[in-house]
Amino acid sequence: MAVNISIELLKKRGLFYSLRSRPLKTIFFRIKRFVFEKIRVHRRKKVISKLEPYIVSPPTDIILGKNFEFKNLEIVSEQYASQNYAFIENFFSQDTYNKICDSFPHEVFFNYPRNGSKFYYWSEEFRWIRDDNKTTYNEKNAETFFHLYPTFKKLFNFLNSEDMSEKVKIITNSHEAELYSIALSRAKEGSFLSPHIDTISTEKKPGEKIMMNFIYFLIGGGSSPHNSGGTGLYHDNEFKKSIFTPPTIKFSALLYDSIEQFHHGFDVMAPGSFRWAIVFQFKLL
């Protein structure tokens, strides 16, 4: 859950919704979301039937890029140890990257934003969360999803593998690292993520190992990452005190410690821009 969100910033961006303070604007937003979801669900059935003949075959294996090979992890580990975040370009191999791009889910699988502070599109029905060895998505939906996108079945399995766990342990100098969640998102012109800190960072002490976040920027378009969905790290909740902004939102990943007081977000995306991303978390011990 996101905390320490600036209401003033939301008002300035025209994304503050409250039945008490702005009833008409909020009701209109909720009606718009309701209509969007009804249309999306209706289109989803038709799109699935059209996608059947165009299923992209998965790669033989999910392969990480050179910067994430064991022999190069020391550089990433040193940056993470000194700054509590790291940025990796060429996260996957070129072949794996191309397969993921070619297989990224159709827009009908992504839900309309629930609020103004996280105003972009999430695939809620396929979000993977570890909970007593179960996941949150509906098994029937998952069966359809992985049939249409077999590359993502391989990707999810790889992220949940011992190989990936070992790499995360090396980077974070942890005894254990277990995949906790995976989520897919689409963002486009007008999308916005208000700078916030994760609830978990208010419950634990800085330096205590508990959770690590990966934001994998698959592909994006726009004049610069700053106004094209490049999630950055900030000391404040209004984009005034920048810590780090990704230099590219293609083929790269931002890793950060969820316990640290990092506000993270991206400002309203510029006309014509877009961004596809995969976010995953690891629990650490």
Order of alpha helices (4+ residues) and beta strands (2+ residues): beta-alpha-alpha-alpha-beta-alpha-beta-beta-beta-alpha-alpha-alpha-beta-beta-alpha-beta-beta-beta-beta-beta-beta
